[in-house]
Amino acid sequence: MVVQRYTKLRKRSAVLLSIMLTCRSNNVEPYAYLRHVLTELTQREVCCDVSDLLPYSNRQV
């Protein structure tokens, strides 16, 4: 049970770190990017395309 919890935690940490490093490699400030994405996602339809929210989509945050 404890091992599964740590496995989930490692996966979540890896996703967050990957997002942060992708932002940095694309000259996007990670905190501003996450704030922008979380705000935009709450205003969109469920089946809406989110490819414009990717850190490397050439869109300024």
PDBQT receptor file of N, H, CA, C and O in Angstrom, charges set to zero:
ATOM      1  N   MET A   1       0.816  -1.195   0.000  1.00  0.00    +0.000 N 
ATOM      2  CA  MET A   1       0.000   0.000   0.000  1.00  0.00    +0.000 C 
ATOM      3  C   MET A   1       0.861   1.262   0.000  1.00  0.00    +0.000 C 
ATOM      4  O   MET A   1       0.610   2.193  -0.764  1.00  0.00    +0.000 OA
ATOM      5  N   VAL A   2       1.870   1.284   0.855  1.00  0.00    +0.000 N 
ATOM      6  H   VAL A   2       2.074   0.528   1.476  1.00  0.00    +0.000 HD
ATOM      7  CA  VAL A   2       2.760   2.447   0.933  1.00  0.00    +0.000 C 
ATOM      8  C   VAL A   2       3.582   2.566  -0.345  1.00  0.00    +0.000 C 
ATOM      9  O   VAL A   2       3.835   3.673  -0.822  1.00  0.00    +0.000 OA
ATOM     10  N   VAL A   3       3.995   1.442  -0.894  1.00  0.00    +0.000 N 
ATOM     11  H   VAL A   3       3.789   0.543  -0.507  1.00  0.00    +0.000 HD
ATOM     12  CA  VAL A   3       4.795   1.455  -2.121  1.00  0.00    +0.000 C 
ATOM     13  C   VAL A   3       3.988   2.056  -3.267  1.00  0.00    +0.000 C 
ATOM     14  O   VAL A   3       4.530   2.827  -4.060  1.00  0.00    +0.000 OA
ATOM     15  N   GLN A   4       2.712   1.721  -3.367  1.00  0.00    +0.000 N 
ATOM     16  H   GLN A   4       2.273   1.096  -2.723  1.00  0.00    +0.000 HD
ATOM     17  CA  GLN A   4       1.865   2.273  -4.428  1.00  0.00    +0.000 C 
ATOM     18  C   GLN A   4       1.731   3.783  -4.280  1.00  0.00    +0.000 C 
ATOM     19  O   GLN A   4       1.745   4.513  -5.271  1.00  0.00    +0.000 OA
ATOM     20  N   ARG A   5       1.604   4.247  -3.050  1.00  0.00    +0.000 N 
ATOM     21  H   ARG A   5       1.593   3.655  -2.245  1.00  0.00    +0.000 HD
ATOM     22  CA  ARG A   5       1.467   5.686  -2.814  1.00  0.00    +0.000 C 
ATOM     23  C   ARG A   5       2.722   6.418  -3.281  1.00  0.00    +0.000 C 
ATOM     24  O   ARG A   5       2.626   7.470  -3.913  1.00  0.00    +0.000 OA
ATOM     25  N   TYR A   6       3.900   5.869  -2.972  1.00  0.00    +0.000 N 
ATOM     26  H   TYR A   6       3.978   5.015  -2.457  1.00  0.00    +0.000 HD
ATOM     27  CA  TYR A   6       5.145   6.502  -3.397  1.00  0.00    +0.000 C 
ATOM     28  C   TYR A   6       5.327   6.420  -4.906  1.00  0.00    +0.000 C 
ATOM     29  O   TYR A   6       5.903   7.330  -5.504  1.00  0.00    +0.000 OA
ATOM     30  N   THR A   7       4.850   5.354  -5.531  1.00  0.00    +0.000 N 
ATOM     31  H   THR A   7       4.382   4.616  -5.045  1.00  0.00    +0.000 HD
ATOM     32  CA  THR A   7       4.922   5.236  -6.981  1.00  0.00    +0.000 C 
ATOM     33  C   THR A   7       4.088   6.325  -7.642  1.00  0.00    +0.000 C 
ATOM     34  O   THR A   7       4.533   6.950  -8.605  1.00  0.00    +0.000 OA
ATOM     35  N   LYS A   8       2.888   6.555  -7.135  1.00  0.00    +0.000 N 
ATOM     36  H   LYS A   8       2.527   6.047  -6.353  1.00  0.00    +0.000 HD
ATOM     37  CA  LYS A   8       2.037   7.627  -7.670  1.00  0.00    +0.000 C 
ATOM     38  C   LYS A   8       2.689   8.987  -7.453  1.00  0.00    +0.000 C 
ATOM     39  O   LYS A   8       2.657   9.846  -8.334  1.00  0.00    +0.000 OA
ATOM     40  N   LEU A   9       3.270   9.175  -6.294  1.00  0.00    +0.000 N 
ATOM     41  H   LEU A   9       3.295   8.477  -5.578  1.00  0.00    +0.000 HD
ATOM     42  CA  LEU A   9       3.938  10.442  -5.994  1.00  0.00    +0.000 C 
ATOM     43  C   LEU A   9       5.109  10.677  -6.936  1.00  0.00    +0.000 C 
ATOM     44  O   LEU A   9       5.308  11.796  -7.410  1.00  0.00    +0.000 OA
ATOM     45  N   ARG A  10       5.885   9.633  -7.212  1.00  0.00    +0.000 N 
ATOM     46  H   ARG A  10       5.723   8.725  -6.827  1.00  0.00    +0.000 HD
ATOM     47  CA  ARG A  10       7.016   9.768  -8.142  1.00  0.00    +0.000 C 
ATOM     48  C   ARG A  10       6.538  10.125  -9.543  1.00  0.00    +0.000 C 
ATOM     49  O   ARG A  10       7.150  10.960 -10.210  1.00  0.00    +0.000 OA
ATOM     50  N   LYS A  11       5.465   9.511  -9.993  1.00  0.00    +0.000 N 
ATOM     51  H   LYS A  11       4.968   8.833  -9.451  1.00  0.00    +0.000 HD
ATOM     52  CA  LYS A  11       4.937   9.804 -11.332  1.00  0.00    +0.000 C 
ATOM     53  C   LYS A  11       4.448  11.243 -11.410  1.00  0.00    +0.000 C 
ATOM     54  O   LYS A  11       4.723  11.938 -12.388  1.00  0.00    +0.000 OA
ATOM     55  N   ARG A  12       3.736  11.690 -10.403  1.00  0.00    +0.000 N 
ATOM     56  H   ARG A  12       3.514  11.126  -9.609  1.00  0.00    +0.000 HD
ATOM     57  CA  ARG A  12       3.236  13.071 -10.396  1.00  0.00    +0.000 C 
ATOM     58  C   ARG A  12       4.384  14.068 -10.355  1.00  0.00    +0.000 C 
ATOM     59  O   ARG A  12       4.347  15.096 -11.031  1.00  0.00    +0.000 OA
ATOM     60  N   SER A  13       5.397  13.764  -9.562  1.00  0.00    +0.000 N 
ATOM     61  H   SER A  13       5.427  12.929  -9.013  1.00  0.00    +0.000 HD
ATOM     62  CA  SER A  13       6.570  14.636  -9.488  1.00  0.00    +0.000 C 
ATOM     63  C   SER A  13       7.290  14.693 -10.828  1.00  0.00    +0.000 C 
ATOM     64  O   SER A  13       7.754  15.755 -11.243  1.00  0.00    +0.000 OA
ATOM     65  N   ALA A  14       7.381  13.565 -11.496  1.00  0.00    +0.000 N 
ATOM     66  H   ALA A  14       7.004  12.703 -11.159  1.00  0.00    +0.000 HD
ATOM     67  CA  ALA A  14       8.042  13.517 -12.799  1.00  0.00    +0.000 C 
ATOM     68  C   ALA A  14       7.285  14.345 -13.833  1.00  0.00    +0.000 C 
ATOM     69  O   ALA A  14       7.900  15.027 -14.654  1.00  0.00    +0.000 OA
ATOM     70  N   VAL A  15       5.961  14.290 -13.798  1.00  0.00    +0.000 N 
ATOM     71  H   VAL A  15       5.462  13.737 -13.131  1.00  0.00    +0.000 HD
ATOM     72  CA  VAL A  15       5.155  15.084 -14.736  1.00  0.00    +0.000 C 
ATOM     73  C   VAL A  15       5.373  16.566 -14.486  1.00  0.00    +0.000 C 
ATOM     74  O   VAL A  15       5.586  17.333 -15.425  1.00  0.00    +0.000 OA
ATOM     75  N   LEU A  16       5.320  16.970 -13.228  1.00  0.00    +0.000 N 
ATOM     76  H   LEU A  16       5.147  16.347 -12.466  1.00  0.00    +0.000 HD
ATOM     77  CA  LEU A  16       5.509  18.380 -12.898  1.00  0.00    +0.000 C 
ATOM     78  C   LEU A  16       6.909  18.860 -13.269  1.00  0.00    +0.000 C 
ATOM     79  O   LEU A  16       7.061  19.953 -13.813  1.00  0.00    +0.000 OA
ATOM     80  N   LEU A  17       7.919  18.065 -12.986  1.00  0.00    +0.000 N 
ATOM     81  H   LEU A  17       7.795  17.177 -12.544  1.00  0.00    +0.000 HD
ATOM     82  CA  LEU A  17       9.281  18.424 -13.351  1.00  0.00    +0.000 C 
ATOM     83  C   LEU A  17       9.436  18.512 -14.868  1.00  0.00    +0.000 C 
ATOM     84  O   LEU A  17      10.125  19.399 -15.371  1.00  0.00    +0.000 OA
ATOM     85  N   SER A  18       8.808  17.611 -15.585  1.00  0.00    +0.000 N 
ATOM     86  H   SER A  18       8.248  16.890 -15.176  1.00  0.00    +0.000 HD
ATOM     87  CA  SER A  18       8.861  17.636 -17.043  1.00  0.00    +0.000 C 
ATOM     88  C   SER A  18       8.238  18.919 -17.592  1.00  0.00    +0.000 C 
ATOM     89  O   SER A  18       8.777  19.528 -18.516  1.00  0.00    +0.000 OA
ATOM     90  N   ILE A  19       7.110  19.325 -17.025  1.00  0.00    +0.000 N 
ATOM     91  H   ILE A  19       6.673  18.830 -16.275  1.00  0.00    +0.000 HD
ATOM     92  CA  ILE A  19       6.467  20.571 -17.451  1.00  0.00    +0.000 C 
ATOM     93  C   ILE A  19       7.384  21.754 -17.185  1.00  0.00    +0.000 C 
ATOM     94  O   ILE A  19       7.561  22.619 -18.043  1.00  0.00    +0.000 OA
ATOM     95  N   MET A  20       7.965  21.789 -15.995  1.00  0.00    +0.000 N 
ATOM     96  H   MET A  20       7.821  21.087 -15.298  1.00  0.00    +0.000 HD
ATOM     97  CA  MET A  20       8.846  22.903 -15.644  1.00  0.00    +0.000 C 
ATOM     98  C   MET A  20      10.066  22.975 -16.562  1.00  0.00    +0.000 C 
ATOM     99  O   MET A  20      10.443  24.059 -17.008  1.00  0.00    +0.000 OA
ATOM    100  N   LEU A  21      10.676  21.841 -16.842  1.00  0.00    +0.000 N 
ATOM    101  H   LEU A  21      10.369  20.960 -16.480  1.00  0.00    +0.000 HD
ATOM    102  CA  LEU A  21      11.858  21.840 -17.705  1.00  0.00    +0.000 C 
ATOM    103  C   LEU A  21      11.511  22.178 -19.155  1.00  0.00    +0.000 C 
ATOM    104  O   LEU A  21      12.297  22.826 -19.847  1.00  0.00    +0.000 OA
ATOM    105  N   THR A  22      10.344  21.743 -19.613  1.00  0.00    +0.000 N 
ATOM    106  H   THR A  22       9.706  21.217 -19.051  1.00  0.00    +0.000 HD
ATOM    107  CA  THR A  22       9.902  22.094 -20.960  1.00  0.00    +0.000 C 
ATOM    108  C   THR A  22       9.678  23.595 -21.059  1.00  0.00    +0.000 C 
ATOM    109  O   THR A  22      10.044  24.218 -22.056  1.00  0.00    +0.000 OA
ATOM    110  N   CYS A  23       9.079  24.173 -20.028  1.00  0.00    +0.000 N 
ATOM    111  H   CYS A  23       8.781  23.667 -19.219  1.00  0.00    +0.000 HD
ATOM    112  CA  CYS A  23       8.887  25.631 -20.012  1.00  0.00    +0.000 C 
ATOM    113  C   CYS A  23      10.223  26.354 -20.086  1.00  0.00    +0.000 C 
ATOM    114  O   CYS A  23      10.403  27.269 -20.889  1.00  0.00    +0.000 OA
ATOM    115  N   ARG A  24      11.139  25.943 -19.256  1.00  0.00    +0.000 N 
ATOM    116  H   ARG A  24      10.993  25.199 -18.603  1.00  0.00    +0.000 HD
ATOM    117  CA  ARG A  24      12.447  26.613 -19.227  1.00  0.00    +0.000 C 
ATOM    118  C   ARG A  24      13.181  26.487 -20.550  1.00  0.00    +0.000 C 
ATOM    119  O   ARG A  24      13.822  27.436 -21.001  1.00  0.00    +0.000 OA
ATOM    120  N   SER A  25      13.090  25.329 -21.170  1.00  0.00    +0.000 N 
ATOM    121  H   SER A  25      12.569  24.558 -20.804  1.00  0.00    +0.000 HD
ATOM    122  CA  SER A  25      13.795  25.156 -22.440  1.00  0.00    +0.000 C 
ATOM    123  C   SER A  25      13.151  25.952 -23.568  1.00  0.00    +0.000 C 
ATOM    124  O   SER A  25      13.772  26.168 -24.610  1.00  0.00    +0.000 OA
ATOM    125  N   ASN A  26      11.905  26.392 -23.366  1.00  0.00    +0.000 N 
ATOM    126  H   ASN A  26      11.401  26.217 -22.520  1.00  0.00    +0.000 HD
ATOM    127  CA  ASN A  26      11.208  27.204 -24.359  1.00  0.00    +0.000 C 
ATOM    128  C   ASN A  26      11.070  28.662 -23.917  1.00  0.00    +0.000 C 
ATOM    129  O   ASN A  26      10.246  29.406 -24.449  1.00  0.00    +0.000 OA
ATOM    130  N   ASN A  27      11.885  29.058 -22.943  1.00  0.00    +0.000 N 
ATOM    131  H   ASN A  27      12.554  28.453 -22.512  1.00  0.00    +0.000 HD
ATOM    132  CA  ASN A  27      11.892  30.440 -22.436  1.00  0.00    +0.000 C 
ATOM    133  C   ASN A  27      10.524  30.907 -21.947  1.00  0.00    +0.000 C 
ATOM    134  O   ASN A  27      10.111  32.039 -22.202  1.00  0.00    +0.000 OA
ATOM    135  N   VAL A  28       9.836  30.026 -21.249  1.00  0.00    +0.000 N 
ATOM    136  H   VAL A  28      10.171  29.107 -21.043  1.00  0.00    +0.000 HD
ATOM    137  CA  VAL A  28       8.540  30.349 -20.648  1.00  0.00    +0.000 C 
ATOM    138  C   VAL A  28       8.706  30.207 -19.146  1.00  0.00    +0.000 C 
ATOM    139  O   VAL A  28       9.245  29.207 -18.672  1.00  0.00    +0.000 OA
ATOM    140  N   GLU A  29       8.242  31.211 -18.387  1.00  0.00    +0.000 N 
ATOM    141  H   GLU A  29       7.804  32.023 -18.772  1.00  0.00    +0.000 HD
ATOM    142  CA  GLU A  29       8.345  31.164 -16.936  1.00  0.00    +0.000 C 
ATOM    143  C   GLU A  29       7.352  30.120 -16.413  1.00  0.00    +0.000 C 
ATOM    144  O   GLU A  29       6.153  30.262 -16.651  1.00  0.00    +0.000 OA
ATOM    145  N   PRO A  30       7.809  29.075 -15.709  1.00  0.00    +0.000 N 
ATOM    146  CA  PRO A  30       6.948  27.952 -15.316  1.00  0.00    +0.000 C 
ATOM    147  C   PRO A  30       5.735  28.337 -14.473  1.00  0.00    +0.000 C 
ATOM    148  O   PRO A  30       4.638  27.839 -14.726  1.00  0.00    +0.000 OA
ATOM    149  N   TYR A  31       5.901  29.202 -13.484  1.00  0.00    +0.000 N 
ATOM    150  H   TYR A  31       6.793  29.606 -13.278  1.00  0.00    +0.000 HD
ATOM    151  CA  TYR A  31       4.773  29.571 -12.632  1.00  0.00    +0.000 C 
ATOM    152  C   TYR A  31       3.706  30.310 -13.431  1.00  0.00    +0.000 C 
ATOM    153  O   TYR A  31       2.517  30.024 -13.290  1.00  0.00    +0.000 OA
ATOM    154  N   ALA A  32       4.120  31.251 -14.262  1.00  0.00    +0.000 N 
ATOM    155  H   ALA A  32       5.086  31.483 -14.376  1.00  0.00    +0.000 HD
ATOM    156  CA  ALA A  32       3.163  31.992 -15.096  1.00  0.00    +0.000 C 
ATOM    157  C   ALA A  32       2.461  31.045 -16.064  1.00  0.00    +0.000 C 
ATOM    158  O   ALA A  32       1.265  31.184 -16.317  1.00  0.00    +0.000 OA
ATOM    159  N   TYR A  33       3.205  30.084 -16.603  1.00  0.00    +0.000 N 
ATOM    160  H   TYR A  33       4.177  29.971 -16.398  1.00  0.00    +0.000 HD
ATOM    161  CA  TYR A  33       2.610  29.107 -17.524  1.00  0.00    +0.000 C 
ATOM    162  C   TYR A  33       1.548  28.266 -16.825  1.00  0.00    +0.000 C 
ATOM    163  O   TYR A  33       0.439  28.111 -17.336  1.00  0.00    +0.000 OA
ATOM    164  N   LEU A  34       1.884  27.722 -15.658  1.00  0.00    +0.000 N 
ATOM    165  H   LEU A  34       2.785  27.848 -15.243  1.00  0.00    +0.000 HD
ATOM    166  CA  LEU A  34       0.906  26.904 -14.939  1.00  0.00    +0.000 C 
ATOM    167  C   LEU A  34      -0.328  27.700 -14.546  1.00  0.00    +0.000 C 
ATOM    168  O   LEU A  34      -1.449  27.201 -14.639  1.00  0.00    +0.000 OA
ATOM    169  N   ARG A  35      -0.125  28.926 -14.110  1.00  0.00    +0.000 N 
ATOM    170  H   ARG A  35       0.786  29.331 -14.034  1.00  0.00    +0.000 HD
ATOM    171  CA  ARG A  35      -1.258  29.787 -13.757  1.00  0.00    +0.000 C 
ATOM    172  C   ARG A  35      -2.143  30.029 -14.976  1.00  0.00    +0.000 C 
ATOM    173  O   ARG A  35      -3.369  29.968 -14.877  1.00  0.00    +0.000 OA
ATOM    174  N   HIS A  36      -1.532  30.300 -16.112  1.00  0.00    +0.000 N 
ATOM    175  H   HIS A  36      -0.536  30.350 -16.191  1.00  0.00    +0.000 HD
ATOM    176  CA  HIS A  36      -2.270  30.540 -17.349  1.00  0.00    +0.000 C 
ATOM    177  C   HIS A  36      -3.050  29.292 -17.782  1.00  0.00    +0.000 C 
ATOM    178  O   HIS A  36      -4.230  29.375 -18.124  1.00  0.00    +0.000 OA
ATOM    179  N   VAL A  37      -2.380  28.143 -17.761  1.00  0.00    +0.000 N 
ATOM    180  H   VAL A  37      -1.422  28.075 -17.483  1.00  0.00    +0.000 HD
ATOM    181  CA  VAL A  37      -3.016  26.900 -18.202  1.00  0.00    +0.000 C 
ATOM    182  C   VAL A  37      -4.190  26.534 -17.297  1.00  0.00    +0.000 C 
ATOM    183  O   VAL A  37      -5.261  26.173 -17.787  1.00  0.00    +0.000 OA
ATOM    184  N   LEU A  38      -3.999  26.624 -15.993  1.00  0.00    +0.000 N 
ATOM    185  H   LEU A  38      -3.130  26.917 -15.595  1.00  0.00    +0.000 HD
ATOM    186  CA  LEU A  38      -5.083  26.265 -15.075  1.00  0.00    +0.000 C 
ATOM    187  C   LEU A  38      -6.271  27.215 -15.203  1.00  0.00    +0.000 C 
ATOM    188  O   LEU A  38      -7.420  26.801 -15.046  1.00  0.00    +0.000 OA
ATOM    189  N   THR A  39      -5.998  28.473 -15.485  1.00  0.00    +0.000 N 
ATOM    190  H   THR A  39      -5.065  28.809 -15.613  1.00  0.00    +0.000 HD
ATOM    191  CA  THR A  39      -7.089  29.433 -15.708  1.00  0.00    +0.000 C 
ATOM    192  C   THR A  39      -7.820  29.123 -17.009  1.00  0.00    +0.000 C 
ATOM    193  O   THR A  39      -9.051  29.125 -17.048  1.00  0.00    +0.000 OA
ATOM    194  N   GLU A  40      -7.076  28.861 -18.060  1.00  0.00    +0.000 N 
ATOM    195  H   GLU A  40      -6.076  28.859 -18.028  1.00  0.00    +0.000 HD
ATOM    196  CA  GLU A  40      -7.678  28.562 -19.363  1.00  0.00    +0.000 C 
ATOM    197  C   GLU A  40      -8.479  27.263 -19.347  1.00  0.00    +0.000 C 
ATOM    198  O   GLU A  40      -9.559  27.198 -19.934  1.00  0.00    +0.000 OA
ATOM    199  N   LEU A  41      -7.974  26.246 -18.695  1.00  0.00    +0.000 N 
ATOM    200  H   LEU A  41      -7.097  26.298 -18.218  1.00  0.00    +0.000 HD
ATOM    201  CA  LEU A  41      -8.664  24.951 -18.683  1.00  0.00    +0.000 C 
ATOM    202  C   LEU A  41     -10.027  25.029 -18.023  1.00  0.00    +0.000 C 
ATOM    203  O   LEU A  41     -10.953  24.327 -18.430  1.00  0.00    +0.000 OA
ATOM    204  N   THR A  42     -10.162  25.870 -17.015  1.00  0.00    +0.000 N 
ATOM    205  H   THR A  42      -9.410  26.440 -16.685  1.00  0.00    +0.000 HD
ATOM    206  CA  THR A  42     -11.463  25.990 -16.348  1.00  0.00    +0.000 C 
ATOM    207  C   THR A  42     -12.488  26.707 -17.214  1.00  0.00    +0.000 C 
ATOM    208  O   THR A  42     -13.687  26.609 -16.952  1.00  0.00    +0.000 OA
ATOM    209  N   GLN A  43     -12.046  27.423 -18.235  1.00  0.00    +0.000 N 
ATOM    210  H   GLN A  43     -11.072  27.503 -18.448  1.00  0.00    +0.000 HD
ATOM    211  CA  GLN A  43     -12.949  28.192 -19.087  1.00  0.00    +0.000 C 
ATOM    212  C   GLN A  43     -13.272  27.502 -20.403  1.00  0.00    +0.000 C 
ATOM    213  O   GLN A  43     -14.039  28.035 -21.205  1.00  0.00    +0.000 OA
ATOM    214  N   ARG A  44     -12.706  26.335 -20.636  1.00  0.00    +0.000 N 
ATOM    215  H   ARG A  44     -12.083  25.902 -19.985  1.00  0.00    +0.000 HD
ATOM    216  CA  ARG A  44     -12.894  25.634 -21.905  1.00  0.00    +0.000 C 
ATOM    217  C   ARG A  44     -13.859  24.467 -21.767  1.00  0.00    +0.000 C 
ATOM    218  O   ARG A  44     -14.094  23.942 -20.678  1.00  0.00    +0.000 OA
ATOM    219  N   GLU A  45     -14.405  24.086 -22.908  1.00  0.00    +0.000 N 
ATOM    220  H   GLU A  45     -14.214  24.512 -23.792  1.00  0.00    +0.000 HD
ATOM    221  CA  GLU A  45     -15.242  22.898 -22.959  1.00  0.00    +0.000 C 
ATOM    222  C   GLU A  45     -14.378  21.658 -22.761  1.00  0.00    +0.000 C 
ATOM    223  O   GLU A  45     -13.169  21.693 -22.994  1.00  0.00    +0.000 OA
ATOM    224  N   VAL A  46     -14.991  20.578 -22.336  1.00  0.00    +0.000 N 
ATOM    225  H   VAL A  46     -15.973  20.549 -22.146  1.00  0.00    +0.000 HD
ATOM    226  CA  VAL A  46     -14.246  19.352 -22.042  1.00  0.00    +0.000 C 
ATOM    227  C   VAL A  46     -13.569  18.789 -23.285  1.00  0.00    +0.000 C 
ATOM    228  O   VAL A  46     -12.428  18.334 -23.204  1.00  0.00    +0.000 OA
ATOM    229  N   CYS A  47     -14.237  18.807 -24.419  1.00  0.00    +0.000 N 
ATOM    230  H   CYS A  47     -15.164  19.176 -24.484  1.00  0.00    +0.000 HD
ATOM    231  CA  CYS A  47     -13.685  18.196 -25.633  1.00  0.00    +0.000 C 
ATOM    232  C   CYS A  47     -12.868  19.179 -26.470  1.00  0.00    +0.000 C 
ATOM    233  O   CYS A  47     -12.537  18.879 -27.617  1.00  0.00    +0.000 OA
ATOM    234  N   CYS A  48     -12.548  20.315 -25.931  1.00  0.00    +0.000 N 
ATOM    235  H   CYS A  48     -12.817  20.559 -25.000  1.00  0.00    +0.000 HD
ATOM    236  CA  CYS A  48     -11.826  21.365 -26.657  1.00  0.00    +0.000 C 
ATOM    237  C   CYS A  48     -10.355  20.990 -26.856  1.00  0.00    +0.000 C 
ATOM    238  O   CYS A  48      -9.753  20.325 -26.012  1.00  0.00    +0.000 OA
ATOM    239  N   ASP A  49      -9.795  21.423 -27.974  1.00  0.00    +0.000 N 
ATOM    240  H   ASP A  49     -10.284  21.963 -28.659  1.00  0.00    +0.000 HD
ATOM    241  CA  ASP A  49      -8.380  21.202 -28.269  1.00  0.00    +0.000 C 
ATOM    242  C   ASP A  49      -7.533  22.064 -27.337  1.00  0.00    +0.000 C 
ATOM    243  O   ASP A  49      -7.804  23.254 -27.175  1.00  0.00    +0.000 OA
ATOM    244  N   VAL A  50      -6.528  21.479 -26.736  1.00  0.00    +0.000 N 
ATOM    245  H   VAL A  50      -6.308  20.513 -26.868  1.00  0.00    +0.000 HD
ATOM    246  CA  VAL A  50      -5.667  22.212 -25.806  1.00  0.00    +0.000 C 
ATOM    247  C   VAL A  50      -4.235  22.324 -26.315  1.00  0.00    +0.000 C 
ATOM    248  O   VAL A  50      -3.341  22.681 -25.547  1.00  0.00    +0.000 OA
ATOM    249  N   SER A  51      -4.000  22.033 -27.570  1.00  0.00    +0.000 N 
ATOM    250  H   SER A  51      -4.726  21.743 -28.193  1.00  0.00    +0.000 HD
ATOM    251  CA  SER A  51      -2.635  22.068 -28.094  1.00  0.00    +0.000 C 
ATOM    252  C   SER A  51      -2.034  23.473 -28.046  1.00  0.00    +0.000 C 
ATOM    253  O   SER A  51      -0.812  23.615 -28.005  1.00  0.00    +0.000 OA
ATOM    254  N   ASP A  52      -2.869  24.508 -28.049  1.00  0.00    +0.000 N 
ATOM    255  H   ASP A  52      -3.862  24.392 -28.081  1.00  0.00    +0.000 HD
ATOM    256  CA  ASP A  52      -2.348  25.868 -27.958  1.00  0.00    +0.000 C 
ATOM    257  C   ASP A  52      -1.842  26.198 -26.548  1.00  0.00    +0.000 C 
ATOM    258  O   ASP A  52      -1.213  27.237 -26.347  1.00  0.00    +0.000 OA
ATOM    259  N   LEU A  53      -2.109  25.337 -25.587  1.00  0.00    +0.000 N 
ATOM    260  H   LEU A  53      -2.621  24.493 -25.751  1.00  0.00    +0.000 HD
ATOM    261  CA  LEU A  53      -1.652  25.563 -24.216  1.00  0.00    +0.000 C 
ATOM    262  C   LEU A  53      -0.302  24.910 -23.917  1.00  0.00    +0.000 C 
ATOM    263  O   LEU A  53       0.232  25.076 -22.821  1.00  0.00    +0.000 OA
ATOM    264  N   LEU A  54       0.244  24.185 -24.861  1.00  0.00    +0.000 N 
ATOM    265  H   LEU A  54      -0.189  24.051 -25.751  1.00  0.00    +0.000 HD
ATOM    266  CA  LEU A  54       1.533  23.539 -24.649  1.00  0.00    +0.000 C 
ATOM    267  C   LEU A  54       2.639  24.584 -24.569  1.00  0.00    +0.000 C 
ATOM    268  O   LEU A  54       2.567  25.600 -25.260  1.00  0.00    +0.000 OA
ATOM    269  N   PRO A  55       3.657  24.362 -23.747  1.00  0.00    +0.000 N 
ATOM    270  CA  PRO A  55       4.708  25.370 -23.559  1.00  0.00    +0.000 C 
ATOM    271  C   PRO A  55       5.465  25.714 -24.832  1.00  0.00    +0.000 C 
ATOM    272  O   PRO A  55       6.062  26.788 -24.910  1.00  0.00    +0.000 OA
ATOM    273  N   TYR A  56       5.462  24.851 -25.819  1.00  0.00    +0.000 N 
ATOM    274  H   TYR A  56       4.977  23.979 -25.756  1.00  0.00    +0.000 HD
ATOM    275  CA  TYR A  56       6.211  25.098 -27.046  1.00  0.00    +0.000 C 
ATOM    276  C   TYR A  56       5.293  25.473 -28.216  1.00  0.00    +0.000 C 
ATOM    277  O   TYR A  56       5.654  25.282 -29.377  1.00  0.00    +0.000 OA
ATOM    278  N   SER A  57       4.114  26.003 -27.908  1.00  0.00    +0.000 N 
ATOM    279  H   SER A  57       3.821  26.159 -26.965  1.00  0.00    +0.000 HD
ATOM    280  CA  SER A  57       3.150  26.315 -28.966  1.00  0.00    +0.000 C 
ATOM    281  C   SER A  57       3.342  27.704 -29.568  1.00  0.00    +0.000 C 
ATOM    282  O   SER A  57       2.490  28.160 -30.330  1.00  0.00    +0.000 OA
ATOM    283  N   ASN A  58       4.447  28.390 -29.243  1.00  0.00    +0.000 N 
ATOM    284  H   ASN A  58       5.139  28.020 -28.624  1.00  0.00    +0.000 HD
ATOM    285  CA  ASN A  58       4.759  29.729 -29.772  1.00  0.00    +0.000 C 
ATOM    286  C   ASN A  58       3.773  30.795 -29.322  1.00  0.00    +0.000 C 
ATOM    287  O   ASN A  58       3.739  31.883 -29.896  1.00  0.00    +0.000 OA
ATOM    288  N   ARG A  59       2.995  30.508 -28.333  1.00  0.00    +0.000 N 
ATOM    289  H   ARG A  59       3.023  29.624 -27.867  1.00  0.00    +0.000 HD
ATOM    290  CA  ARG A  59       2.051  31.490 -27.807  1.00  0.00    +0.000 C 
ATOM    291  C   ARG A  59       2.635  32.096 -26.536  1.00  0.00    +0.000 C 
ATOM    292  O   ARG A  59       3.121  31.370 -25.669  1.00  0.00    +0.000 OA
ATOM    293  N   GLN A  60       2.591  33.404 -26.425  1.00  0.00    +0.000 N 
ATOM    294  H   GLN A  60       2.196  33.993 -27.130  1.00  0.00    +0.000 HD
ATOM    295  CA  GLN A  60       3.128  34.079 -25.259  1.00  0.00    +0.000 C 
ATOM    296  C   GLN A  60       2.205  33.905 -24.068  1.00  0.00    +0.000 C 
ATOM    297  O   GLN A  60       0.984  34.003 -24.197  1.00  0.00    +0.000 OA
ATOM    298  N   VAL A  61       2.790  33.646 -22.908  1.00  0.00    +0.000 N 
ATOM    299  H   VAL A  61       3.781  33.566 -22.803  1.00  0.00    +0.000 HD
ATOM    300  CA  VAL A  61       2.010  33.513 -21.670  1.00  0.00    +0.000 C 
ATOM    301  C   VAL A  61       2.015  34.836 -20.956  1.00  0.00    +0.000 C 
ATOM    302  O   VAL A  61       1.420  34.962 -19.886  1.00  0.00    +0.000 OA
TER     303      VAL A  61
